[in-house]
Amino acid sequence: MPGSDGVTGARRRARWSVGVVVAALLVGAAATPVDAQEGGGEPATARPPADNVFPVALPHEVGFSDSWHACRDGCRRRHKGVDIMAAQGAPLVAVESGVIAKVQDVDEGLGGLTVWLRGDSGVAYYYAHNSANLVVEGQRVVRGQPIARVGRTGNARTTPPHVHFQVNVCGELSSAEPCTVNPFPYVRRWVQVPVDGGPDGVGWYRPDAATFGRRTEVGSPLPDLVHPDVAGDEVPVAGDWDGDGRDSLGVYRRSDATFRLLDDEGRPIEPIPFGEPGRTDVWPVAGDFDGDGRDTVGLYRRADATFVVLVSGGGASAPVAVGDPGRDDTFPVVGDWDGDGRDAVGVYRQADGVVARVDDDGTPLPPTRAAAWGPEVLPVAGDWDGDGRDDVAVLRRDTGTFELPGGDPEAPGGIRVVEVGALPGALPVAGDWNGRELVTLEELSQIFGPLPDEAAVAEGLPALNAAMLRAGISTPERKAAFLATLRNESGFRVDAVEAGDDSRWRGRGLIQLTGEHNYRAAAEDLGLDLVGNPDLALHGLASPAIAAWYWTVARDVNVAADARDMAAVNIAVGYEPTERRDARRCADFVAALRFYSGEAEPEGVNCERTAESRRLAFSAVVPLLGGSHGAPTGRFGLAPDAVPDDWRPGDPVHG
């Protein structure tokens, strides 16, 4: 395969396997009820679904250990949960879809501010010591939705911020055993996910060229987009029109009062009429005002300082008044100010940078002030740190810089600056350009250049993203190392096979699994008949699963990636030392790390095979079992019958 060093190095990896067998997780499997004990009078129980998500959202770092039954208060009581350490205010999310069964919003008792979630499986989950609760009793929530924030309430006032998390398999709002069980075996396998796709990136619209420029959440450039249908009087808008977590772009044409939106692939959507043709004092907005995950469009009218949004049936909502009527230096902002999943509105004033906002119910909030103001300063709202809450940033058109609050706590005033170059006449937008995907085809092309067979690579990306998420390959370092490896192994093709080898155990798939021992180990862990049918390694679901399994179960390559030691990654994966190929994989690693970290010149990268690299690689090849954990490792598995045993490839691609 072009750009692959294929599979020569992969074949030699067979001897590296340590034969570690880790029980496979059943992705997407429903909870399995457990019968009541005969004659014991115990209530019926259920198991938490294996596809639950971790209680603390990405990108927040966590730490936890198995503290079940640890002494508390001089051993007068025993610990009934797991304490997950995280930053104050980090989002706590619903581990399972369900209903909020109980909320305590008063800081009293051992737990302080607490939330009980009863999942659809029947299992109940308890979150304690919260700094804020974002839900009410009886509210329906979906898996991954923010429901509270990490804090130090209750008897945690003298401890570092954390959440005390419990699991009750009887569904009772109680800490009584045997219904309340040790959560550690569950949470150590659940996967951390970002809140609604994670941090936003910035963008801008150039009316003179009808082009959109964009930057990722860390400031890396994305390709410009051209709007195919403009008349010259348009202003930009961005939103998630289909609820997939990924924002798309569009414009509002004032002359005929129509929204002309684009889908995620940049294709035009049927124009949406809204407003009064020819009115020039209106500015478009978009937001999720009802919390259903999809944005609707609306307008801010400067003349009367009111917002109106499109509602079901095509009509306009009742107006919401914010700001000062008749001013020509006011601009609308829309954001989720409290992180509850619903957007609200506000108005920025160019004269002094004051931002007037209202909450979800239209109640005025205390005004704030943006980082800058003036005639060449325009506002834009977004979630700059991925905590689920939006803040107002600014674009300085004269200097070509975005100034984002809360994006970098080490920067002066906590303001992160993204330089984009002088943008005379440009109008800012913001959005989550990659949505819930860890990697997109657009990103791969931006990092590595044009890809052969882009359509085939794109077809395999959803399964690859799922595998990466479950394998904990979500940090810049881990993504860079994994993608650099896959590029050189298979060119990101799930159906790549080793060229020039027709043996039964030849290299197959994204990671080019080779050797009978590796096939047998992967088969046992993933529940696939890879021994009877090795070509299953080319299946669109199996190939990414095997790559993630090899990366985190057969060995824990994330350990080497975390150290930015690509030489250790190469050793752990099993590549023999070859100066040219080592250099190529390391160059790919640096290119991907630069893109995902936003660092112009990533520091601390090692490409040379040293004694330290070999030590680090050895620690990756011998996975640690049990003990204390940082961010969840996310072992990957497949649902039963996800891949038919009798599946055969149509026309696999040779490397």
C-alpha positions as CSV (number, residue, x, y, z in Angstrom):
1,M,0.0,0.0,0.0
2,P,1.4,3.5,-0.8
3,G,2.8,5.0,2.3
4,S,2.9,1.8,4.2
5,D,5.9,0.0,5.6
6,G,3.7,-2.5,5.8
7,V,3.7,-5.3,7.0
8,T,7.2,-6.5,7.0
9,G,7.7,-5.1,10.5
10,A,4.3,-6.4,11.5
11,R,5.1,-10.0,10.7
12,R,7.9,-9.9,13.2
13,R,5.6,-8.8,16.0
14,A,4.3,-12.3,16.5
15,R,7.0,-13.2,19.0
16,W,6.3,-10.1,21.1
17,S,2.9,-11.2,22.4
18,V,2.8,-11.9,26.1
19,G,-0.5,-13.8,25.9
20,V,-2.4,-11.6,28.3
21,V,-6.1,-12.5,28.3
22,V,-8.4,-9.7,29.4
23,A,-12.2,-10.3,29.5
24,A,-13.9,-8.5,26.6
25,L,-16.4,-5.8,27.2
26,L,-19.7,-6.1,25.4
27,V,-20.1,-2.8,23.7
28,G,-23.7,-1.8,23.5
29,A,-24.9,-4.8,25.4
30,A,-28.0,-4.3,27.5
31,A,-27.8,-4.8,31.2
32,T,-28.3,-8.4,32.3
33,P,-30.8,-9.0,35.1
34,V,-29.7,-11.2,38.0
35,D,-32.3,-13.4,39.5
36,A,-33.2,-13.0,43.2
37,Q,-31.6,-15.5,45.5
38,E,-33.8,-18.5,46.1
39,G,-35.5,-18.3,49.5
40,G,-33.3,-15.4,50.6
41,G,-35.8,-12.7,50.0
42,E,-33.2,-10.5,48.3
43,P,-34.5,-8.0,45.8
44,A,-33.9,-8.6,42.1
45,T,-30.8,-7.0,40.8
46,A,-29.4,-5.8,37.4
47,R,-25.9,-5.3,36.1
48,P,-24.8,-1.9,34.8
49,P,-24.6,-1.9,31.0
50,A,-21.1,-2.4,29.7
51,D,-21.4,0.6,27.4
52,N,-21.9,3.0,30.3
53,V,-19.6,6.0,30.2
54,F,-17.3,7.2,32.9
55,P,-18.8,9.7,35.5
56,V,-16.3,12.5,34.7
57,A,-16.1,13.8,31.2
58,L,-13.1,14.4,28.9
59,P,-10.8,16.2,28.8
60,H,-10.6,16.4,32.5
61,E,-7.9,14.2,34.1
62,V,-9.0,11.9,36.9
63,G,-7.5,9.6,39.5
64,F,-9.1,6.8,41.5
65,S,-8.3,3.6,43.2
66,D,-10.2,0.7,44.7
67,S,-11.3,2.1,48.1
68,W,-14.3,-0.1,48.7
69,H,-14.8,-0.8,52.4
70,A,-11.9,1.5,53.4
71,C,-12.2,2.7,57.0
72,R,-14.0,5.9,57.5
73,D,-14.4,7.8,60.9
74,G,-12.1,5.5,62.7
75,C,-13.6,2.4,61.0
76,R,-17.0,3.2,62.5
77,R,-18.3,3.0,58.9
78,R,-16.9,1.6,55.6
79,H,-16.6,3.4,52.3
80,K,-19.4,2.4,50.0
81,G,-18.1,3.8,46.7
82,V,-15.2,5.0,44.8
83,D,-13.7,8.5,45.1
84,I,-12.8,9.9,41.7
85,M,-10.5,12.9,42.0
86,A,-10.9,15.6,39.4
87,A,-10.7,19.4,39.0
88,Q,-13.3,21.5,40.8
89,G,-16.2,22.1,38.5
90,A,-15.4,19.3,36.1
91,P,-18.6,18.0,34.5
92,L,-20.2,14.9,36.0
93,V,-22.2,13.1,33.4
94,A,-25.0,10.5,33.4
95,V,-23.2,7.1,33.1
96,E,-26.4,5.6,31.7
97,S,-29.6,7.0,30.2
98,G,-32.4,7.2,32.7
99,V,-34.3,9.4,35.1
100,I,-33.1,11.6,37.9
101,A,-34.6,10.0,41.0
102,K,-33.5,12.3,43.7
103,V,-31.6,15.6,44.0
104,Q,-30.3,17.3,47.1
105,D,-29.4,21.0,46.5
106,V,-28.6,21.8,50.1
107,D,-25.0,21.4,51.4
108,E,-25.7,19.2,54.4
109,G,-25.0,15.7,55.6
110,L,-22.1,13.5,54.5
111,G,-22.8,13.9,50.8
112,G,-23.5,17.6,50.5
113,L,-25.0,18.3,47.1
114,T,-26.0,14.9,45.7
115,V,-27.8,13.3,42.7
116,W,-29.3,9.9,42.3
117,L,-29.7,8.6,38.8
118,R,-31.9,5.5,38.1
119,G,-30.7,4.1,34.8
120,D,-32.9,2.4,32.3
121,S,-31.3,-0.9,33.3
122,G,-32.7,-0.6,36.8
123,V,-29.4,0.2,38.4
124,A,-29.1,3.4,40.5
125,Y,-26.1,5.6,40.7
126,Y,-25.1,8.1,43.4
127,Y,-23.0,11.2,42.9
128,A,-21.9,13.1,46.1
129,H,-19.9,16.2,47.1
130,N,-21.0,18.1,44.0
131,S,-20.3,21.8,43.7
132,A,-23.5,22.2,41.6
133,N,-26.4,20.1,40.4
134,L,-27.7,20.7,36.9
135,V,-30.8,18.5,37.0
136,V,-34.1,18.2,38.8
137,E,-36.0,15.2,40.1
138,G,-38.0,13.4,37.4
139,Q,-35.9,14.8,34.6
140,R,-35.0,12.4,31.7
141,V,-31.3,12.4,30.8
142,V,-29.3,10.6,28.2
143,R,-25.9,8.9,28.6
144,G,-23.1,11.4,28.7
145,Q,-25.3,14.4,29.6
146,P,-23.9,16.7,32.3
147,I,-25.9,16.3,35.5
148,A,-23.6,17.9,38.1
149,R,-20.1,19.3,38.8
150,V,-17.2,18.0,40.8
151,G,-16.9,19.7,44.2
152,R,-16.1,19.5,47.9
153,T,-19.5,19.7,49.6
154,G,-20.7,17.7,52.6
155,N,-17.8,16.1,54.6
156,A,-15.4,16.6,51.7
157,R,-14.7,20.3,52.6
158,T,-11.2,19.5,53.7
159,T,-10.3,17.1,50.9
160,P,-9.3,17.7,47.2
161,P,-12.2,18.0,44.8
162,H,-13.8,14.7,43.9
163,V,-17.0,12.8,43.4
164,H,-18.0,10.0,45.6
165,F,-19.7,7.5,43.2
166,Q,-21.8,4.5,44.1
167,V,-23.6,1.8,42.3
168,N,-26.8,0.1,43.6
169,V,-27.8,-2.9,41.5
170,C,-31.3,-3.1,43.1
171,G,-32.2,0.4,41.9
172,E,-32.7,1.6,45.4
173,L,-31.7,5.1,46.6
174,S,-29.7,3.5,49.4
175,S,-26.2,2.6,50.4
176,A,-27.3,-0.7,52.0
177,E,-25.5,-3.9,50.9
178,P,-25.7,-6.3,49.2
179,C,-27.5,-4.0,46.7
180,T,-24.8,-1.4,46.8
181,V,-21.7,-3.0,45.3
182,N,-18.1,-2.1,44.7
183,P,-18.1,0.4,41.7
184,F,-14.4,0.0,40.9
185,P,-14.6,-3.0,38.6
186,Y,-17.1,-1.1,36.6
187,V,-15.7,2.4,36.4
188,R,-12.2,1.2,35.5
189,R,-13.7,-0.2,32.3
190,W,-16.1,2.6,31.4
191,V,-14.9,5.1,28.8
192,Q,-14.4,8.8,29.4
193,V,-16.3,10.8,26.8
194,P,-16.3,14.5,26.0
195,V,-19.4,16.7,26.8
196,D,-21.2,16.9,23.5
197,G,-18.1,16.5,21.4
198,G,-15.7,18.6,23.6
199,P,-14.2,22.1,23.1
200,D,-15.2,24.4,20.3
201,G,-13.0,25.8,17.7
202,V,-13.2,29.3,16.1
203,G,-14.0,30.3,12.6
204,W,-14.8,33.4,10.5
205,Y,-16.6,34.4,7.4
206,R,-15.1,36.7,4.7
207,P,-18.1,38.3,2.9
208,D,-15.9,39.5,0.0
209,A,-14.9,35.9,-0.9
210,A,-17.8,34.0,0.6
211,T,-15.3,31.8,2.4
212,F,-15.2,30.3,5.9
213,G,-11.9,29.9,7.7
214,R,-11.7,27.6,10.7
215,R,-9.4,26.5,13.5
216,T,-9.6,23.4,15.7
217,E,-10.1,23.6,19.4
218,V,-6.3,24.0,19.8
219,G,-5.9,26.5,17.0
220,S,-4.7,24.1,14.2
221,P,-5.9,25.2,10.7
222,L,-8.6,23.4,8.8
223,P,-9.3,23.8,5.1
224,D,-11.3,26.8,4.1
225,L,-14.9,26.3,3.0
226,V,-16.6,28.2,0.2
227,H,-20.3,28.9,0.5
228,P,-21.8,28.0,-3.0
229,D,-24.9,30.3,-2.8
230,V,-24.3,33.9,-1.9
231,A,-25.7,37.3,-3.1
232,G,-23.4,39.7,-1.2
233,D,-25.4,40.7,1.9
234,E,-25.0,37.5,4.0
235,V,-23.9,37.2,7.6
236,P,-22.6,33.8,9.0
237,V,-24.1,31.4,11.5
238,A,-23.0,28.0,12.8
239,G,-25.0,25.2,14.5
240,D,-25.6,21.5,14.9
241,W,-28.6,21.1,12.5
242,D,-28.9,17.3,12.7
243,G,-28.0,16.5,16.3
244,D,-24.8,14.6,15.6
245,G,-22.6,16.8,17.9
246,R,-20.9,18.4,14.9
247,D,-21.5,22.0,14.0
248,S,-22.0,23.1,10.4
249,L,-21.9,26.5,8.8
250,G,-24.3,28.7,6.9
251,V,-25.4,32.3,6.2
252,Y,-28.4,34.4,6.6
253,R,-29.3,36.4,3.5
254,R,-30.9,39.7,4.6
255,S,-32.2,40.6,1.1
256,D,-34.7,37.7,1.0
257,A,-34.7,36.8,4.7
258,T,-33.5,33.2,4.2
259,F,-31.1,31.0,6.1
260,R,-28.9,29.1,3.6
261,L,-27.3,26.4,5.6
262,L,-24.7,23.7,4.8
263,D,-24.6,20.2,6.1
264,D,-21.6,18.5,7.7
265,E,-20.1,17.8,4.2
266,G,-20.6,21.4,3.0
267,R,-23.6,20.6,0.8
268,P,-26.4,23.2,0.7
269,I,-29.6,22.5,2.7
270,E,-33.0,23.7,1.4
271,P,-33.3,27.5,2.2
272,I,-35.3,28.3,5.3
273,P,-37.4,31.6,5.1
274,F,-37.4,33.5,8.4
275,G,-37.8,37.2,9.1
276,E,-38.5,40.3,6.9
277,P,-36.8,40.6,3.5
278,G,-34.6,43.7,3.2
279,R,-34.2,44.3,6.9
280,T,-30.6,45.2,7.7
281,D,-30.6,45.5,11.5
282,V,-31.0,41.8,12.1
283,W,-28.2,39.3,13.0
284,P,-28.6,35.5,12.8
285,V,-28.3,33.2,15.8
286,A,-28.5,29.5,16.4
287,G,-28.8,27.5,19.5
288,D,-30.3,24.5,21.3
289,F,-33.0,26.2,23.3
290,D,-34.9,23.1,24.4
291,G,-32.1,20.7,25.1
292,D,-32.9,18.2,22.3
293,G,-29.4,18.2,20.9
294,R,-30.3,20.0,17.7
295,D,-29.9,23.7,17.0
296,T,-32.6,25.9,15.7
297,V,-32.1,29.3,14.0
298,G,-33.3,32.7,15.0
299,L,-32.7,36.5,14.7
300,Y,-31.6,39.4,16.9
301,R,-33.3,42.6,16.0
302,R,-31.3,45.7,17.0
303,A,-34.3,48.1,16.5
304,D,-36.2,46.7,19.5
305,A,-33.3,44.6,21.1
306,T,-35.2,41.3,20.9
307,F,-34.5,37.7,20.0
308,V,-37.0,35.6,18.1
309,V,-36.3,32.0,17.1
310,L,-37.8,29.5,14.6
311,V,-40.3,27.2,16.3
312,S,-42.2,24.1,15.0
313,G,-44.4,24.9,12.1
314,G,-42.1,27.7,10.8
315,G,-43.3,30.5,13.0
316,A,-41.5,32.8,15.3
317,S,-41.2,32.5,19.1
318,A,-42.3,35.1,21.5
319,P,-39.7,37.9,21.5
320,V,-37.1,37.9,24.4
321,A,-35.8,41.4,25.1
322,V,-32.0,41.7,25.9
323,G,-29.9,44.8,25.5
324,D,-30.5,48.4,24.4
325,P,-33.0,49.1,21.6
326,G,-31.7,51.1,18.6
327,R,-28.0,50.7,19.2
328,D,-25.8,49.9,16.2
329,D,-22.9,48.5,18.2
330,T,-24.6,45.5,19.8
331,F,-24.1,41.9,18.7
332,P,-25.9,38.8,19.8
333,V,-24.3,35.9,21.5
334,V,-25.8,32.5,22.2
335,G,-24.5,29.9,24.7
336,D,-25.1,27.4,27.4
337,W,-24.1,29.6,30.3
338,D,-24.6,27.0,33.1
339,G,-23.8,23.7,31.3
340,D,-27.3,22.2,31.6
341,G,-27.6,21.4,27.9
342,R,-29.8,24.3,26.9
343,D,-28.7,27.5,25.3
344,A,-29.7,31.0,26.3
345,V,-29.0,34.4,24.7
346,G,-27.0,37.5,25.4
347,V,-25.9,40.8,23.8
348,Y,-22.3,42.2,23.6
349,R,-21.8,46.0,23.4
350,Q,-18.8,47.2,21.3
351,A,-18.5,50.5,23.2
352,D,-17.5,48.9,26.5
353,G,-17.4,45.1,26.1
354,V,-20.3,44.6,28.5
355,V,-22.3,41.4,27.9
356,A,-25.9,41.3,29.0
357,R,-27.3,37.8,29.4
358,V,-30.4,35.9,30.4
359,D,-30.7,32.3,31.7
360,D,-32.7,29.5,30.1
361,D,-36.0,31.0,31.4
362,G,-35.3,34.5,30.3
363,T,-34.3,35.8,33.8
364,P,-31.5,38.4,33.6
365,L,-28.1,37.3,34.8
366,P,-25.5,39.7,36.2
367,P,-23.7,41.4,33.3
368,T,-20.1,40.5,32.5
369,R,-17.4,42.1,30.5
370,A,-15.5,40.6,27.6
371,A,-11.7,40.6,27.2
372,A,-11.7,43.5,24.7
373,W,-14.0,46.0,23.0
374,G,-13.8,48.6,20.3
375,P,-15.0,49.1,16.7
376,E,-12.8,46.3,15.3
377,V,-13.7,43.8,18.1
378,L,-16.6,41.3,17.6
379,P,-17.9,38.7,20.0
380,V,-18.4,35.0,19.6
381,A,-19.5,32.5,22.2
382,G,-18.3,28.9,22.6
383,D,-17.2,26.2,25.0
384,W,-13.5,26.8,25.0
385,D,-12.4,24.2,27.5
386,G,-14.9,21.4,27.0
387,D,-16.6,21.7,30.4
388,G,-20.1,22.1,28.8
389,R,-20.3,25.8,29.6
390,D,-20.0,28.6,27.1
391,D,-18.2,31.9,27.5
392,V,-17.9,35.0,25.3
393,A,-14.7,35.4,23.4
394,V,-13.7,38.1,20.9
395,L,-12.2,38.5,17.5
396,R,-9.8,41.4,17.1
397,R,-10.1,42.0,13.3
398,D,-7.2,44.5,13.3
399,T,-4.7,42.1,14.8
400,G,-6.2,38.9,13.5
401,T,-6.5,37.2,16.9
402,F,-9.2,35.4,18.8
403,E,-9.0,35.9,22.6
404,L,-10.7,33.0,24.4
405,P,-11.5,33.1,28.2
406,G,-10.8,30.0,30.2
407,G,-8.9,28.3,27.5
408,D,-5.5,28.4,29.2
409,P,-5.3,28.9,33.0
410,E,-1.5,29.6,32.7
411,A,-2.0,32.4,30.2
412,P,-2.2,36.0,31.4
413,G,-5.6,36.6,32.8
414,G,-6.6,33.0,31.7
415,I,-7.0,34.3,28.1
416,R,-5.8,32.0,25.3
417,V,-4.9,33.8,22.1
418,V,-5.4,32.1,18.7
419,E,-3.6,33.9,15.9
420,V,-5.3,33.7,12.5
421,G,-3.9,36.7,10.6
422,A,-5.4,40.1,9.7
423,L,-9.1,39.7,8.8
424,P,-10.5,43.0,7.6
425,G,-14.3,42.8,7.3
426,A,-14.5,39.3,8.7
427,L,-17.3,38.1,11.0
428,P,-16.6,35.5,13.7
429,V,-18.3,32.1,14.2
430,A,-17.6,29.2,16.5
431,G,-18.4,25.6,16.6
432,D,-17.4,22.0,17.3
433,W,-16.0,21.1,13.8
434,N,-15.3,17.4,14.6
435,G,-18.2,16.7,16.8
436,R,-18.0,13.5,18.8
437,E,-15.4,12.0,16.5
438,L,-11.8,11.7,17.8
439,V,-10.5,11.9,14.2
440,T,-12.1,12.9,10.9
441,L,-11.1,12.4,7.3
442,E,-10.6,16.2,7.1
443,E,-8.1,16.0,9.9
444,L,-6.2,13.0,8.4
445,S,-5.9,14.8,5.1
446,Q,-4.7,18.0,6.8
447,I,-2.1,16.1,8.8
448,F,-0.8,13.6,6.3
449,G,-1.8,15.1,2.9
450,P,-4.2,13.5,0.4
451,L,-5.1,9.9,1.2
452,P,-5.4,7.1,-1.3
453,D,-8.9,5.7,-1.4
454,E,-10.5,8.5,0.8
455,A,-14.0,7.0,0.3
456,A,-12.9,3.7,1.8
457,V,-11.0,5.4,4.7
458,A,-14.1,7.5,5.4
459,E,-16.3,4.4,5.5
460,G,-14.1,2.9,8.2
461,L,-13.8,5.9,10.4
462,P,-16.9,5.6,12.6
463,A,-15.8,2.1,13.8
464,L,-12.2,3.4,14.2
465,N,-13.4,6.3,16.3
466,A,-15.5,4.0,18.5
467,A,-12.5,1.7,19.0
468,M,-10.2,4.6,19.8
469,L,-12.6,6.0,22.4
470,R,-12.9,2.6,24.1
471,A,-9.1,2.2,24.0
472,G,-8.6,5.5,25.7
473,I,-6.8,6.9,22.6
474,S,-8.2,10.4,23.1
475,T,-5.2,12.6,24.1
476,P,-3.1,14.4,21.5
477,E,-0.1,12.1,22.3
478,R,-2.1,8.8,22.1
479,K,-3.9,9.9,18.9
480,A,-0.7,11.0,17.3
481,A,1.1,7.7,18.0
482,F,-1.8,5.5,17.0
483,L,-2.5,7.3,13.8
484,A,1.2,7.4,12.8
485,T,1.3,3.7,13.4
486,L,-1.8,3.0,11.3
487,R,-0.7,5.2,8.5
488,N,2.4,3.2,8.1
489,E,0.7,-0.2,8.7
490,S,-2.4,0.1,6.6
491,G,-2.9,3.6,5.3
492,F,-6.0,3.7,7.5
493,R,-7.7,0.9,5.4
494,V,-9.6,-1.6,7.6
495,D,-9.2,-4.2,4.8
496,A,-5.5,-3.9,4.2
497,V,-3.6,-7.2,3.8
498,E,0.1,-8.0,3.8
499,A,1.5,-7.9,0.2
500,G,3.5,-10.8,-1.0
501,D,2.4,-13.2,1.8
502,D,-0.4,-15.8,1.2
503,S,0.1,-17.6,4.5
504,R,-2.8,-18.2,6.8
505,W,-1.4,-15.9,9.5
506,R,-0.4,-13.0,7.2
507,G,-0.9,-9.4,8.3
508,R,-4.5,-8.2,8.1
509,G,-6.4,-5.1,9.0
510,L,-5.6,-1.7,10.4
511,I,-2.8,-2.9,12.7
512,Q,-1.8,-5.8,10.5
513,L,-2.3,-8.6,13.0
514,T,0.2,-11.4,12.3
515,G,1.2,-14.8,13.7
516,E,-1.0,-17.6,14.9
517,H,-0.5,-16.7,18.6
518,N,-1.7,-13.2,18.1
519,Y,-4.7,-14.4,16.1
520,R,-5.6,-16.9,18.9
521,A,-5.2,-14.3,21.7
522,A,-7.3,-11.7,19.8
523,A,-9.9,-14.4,19.1
524,E,-10.3,-15.3,22.7
525,D,-10.5,-11.7,24.0
526,L,-12.8,-10.4,21.3
527,G,-15.0,-13.5,20.8
528,L,-14.2,-13.8,17.1
529,D,-13.4,-17.0,15.3
530,L,-10.2,-15.6,13.9
531,V,-8.6,-19.0,14.0
532,G,-11.2,-20.7,11.9
533,N,-11.6,-17.6,9.7
534,P,-8.6,-15.3,9.8
535,D,-10.1,-13.0,7.2
536,L,-12.5,-11.8,9.9
537,A,-9.7,-9.4,10.8
538,L,-10.6,-7.5,7.7
539,H,-14.2,-6.9,8.7
540,G,-15.2,-3.3,9.1
541,L,-16.0,-3.7,12.9
542,A,-13.4,-6.3,13.7
543,S,-10.4,-4.6,12.2
544,P,-10.6,-1.4,14.4
545,A,-11.5,-3.6,17.4
546,I,-8.3,-5.7,16.8
547,A,-6.2,-2.6,16.4
548,A,-7.5,-1.2,19.7
549,W,-7.1,-4.6,21.4
550,Y,-3.5,-4.8,20.3
551,W,-2.8,-1.3,21.4
552,T,-4.3,-1.7,25.0
553,V,-4.6,-5.4,25.8
554,A,-1.8,-7.3,24.1
555,R,0.3,-4.4,25.3
556,D,-0.4,-0.9,26.7
557,V,1.2,1.3,24.1
558,N,-0.6,4.3,25.5
559,V,2.2,4.3,28.2
560,A,4.8,5.0,25.6
561,A,2.7,7.5,23.8
562,D,2.0,9.4,27.0
563,A,5.8,10.0,27.3
564,R,6.0,11.3,23.7
565,D,8.5,8.6,23.1
566,M,7.8,7.3,19.6
567,A,10.9,5.1,19.7
568,A,9.3,3.3,22.7
569,V,6.0,3.1,20.7
570,N,7.9,1.4,17.8
571,I,9.6,-1.0,20.1
572,A,6.4,-1.9,22.0
573,V,4.5,-2.4,18.8
574,G,7.2,-4.7,17.6
575,Y,9.1,-3.0,14.8
576,E,12.7,-4.1,14.3
577,P,15.1,-1.1,14.3
578,T,15.2,0.4,10.8
579,E,16.5,4.0,10.7
580,R,14.5,5.0,7.7
581,R,11.2,3.6,8.9
582,D,11.7,4.7,12.5
583,A,12.3,8.2,11.2
584,R,9.2,8.1,8.9
585,R,6.9,6.9,11.7
586,C,8.3,9.6,14.1
587,A,7.8,12.3,11.5
588,D,4.2,11.2,11.2
589,F,3.9,11.3,15.0
590,V,5.3,14.8,15.2
591,A,3.0,16.0,12.4
592,A,-0.1,14.5,14.1
593,L,1.0,15.7,17.6
594,R,1.5,19.3,16.2
595,F,-2.0,19.2,14.9
596,Y,-3.8,17.8,17.9
597,S,-1.8,19.7,20.6
598,G,-1.6,23.0,18.8
599,E,2.1,23.2,19.6
600,A,4.1,24.7,16.7
601,E,7.2,22.7,17.8
602,P,6.1,19.9,20.2
603,E,8.6,19.5,23.1
604,G,9.8,16.4,24.7
605,V,9.5,14.1,21.7
606,N,12.0,11.2,21.4
607,C,12.7,9.3,18.2
608,E,15.9,7.5,19.2
609,R,15.9,4.0,20.5
610,T,17.6,4.4,23.9
611,A,17.8,2.4,27.1
612,E,15.0,4.5,28.5
613,S,12.9,3.8,25.4
614,R,13.4,0.1,25.8
615,R,12.5,0.2,29.5
616,L,9.4,2.2,28.7
617,A,8.5,-0.2,25.9
618,F,8.9,-3.2,28.2
619,S,6.5,-1.6,30.7
620,A,4.0,-1.3,27.8
621,V,4.4,-4.9,26.7
622,V,3.7,-6.1,30.3
623,P,0.3,-4.5,31.1
624,L,-0.3,-3.6,34.8
625,L,-3.3,-5.3,36.3
626,G,-5.3,-3.8,39.1
627,G,-3.9,-1.1,41.4
628,S,-4.3,2.7,41.1
629,H,-5.5,4.2,37.9
630,G,-5.4,7.5,36.2
631,A,-7.6,8.2,33.2
632,P,-9.6,5.0,32.3
633,T,-7.7,2.8,29.9
634,G,-10.9,1.7,28.1
635,R,-10.4,-1.9,27.1
636,F,-12.1,-2.6,23.8
637,G,-14.6,-5.4,23.0
638,L,-17.3,-6.3,20.6
639,A,-20.9,-7.1,21.1
640,P,-21.8,-10.8,20.6
641,D,-22.6,-11.6,17.0
642,A,-21.3,-8.2,15.8
643,V,-19.3,-10.0,13.2
644,P,-20.7,-13.1,11.5
645,D,-18.3,-16.1,11.8
646,D,-18.9,-17.0,8.1
647,W,-18.1,-13.5,6.8
648,R,-15.6,-13.3,3.9
649,P,-13.9,-10.2,2.4
650,G,-14.9,-9.1,-1.0
651,D,-11.7,-7.7,-2.4
652,P,-9.2,-6.8,0.3
653,V,-6.6,-4.2,-0.4
654,H,-2.9,-5.3,-0.4
655,G,-0.3,-3.3,1.5
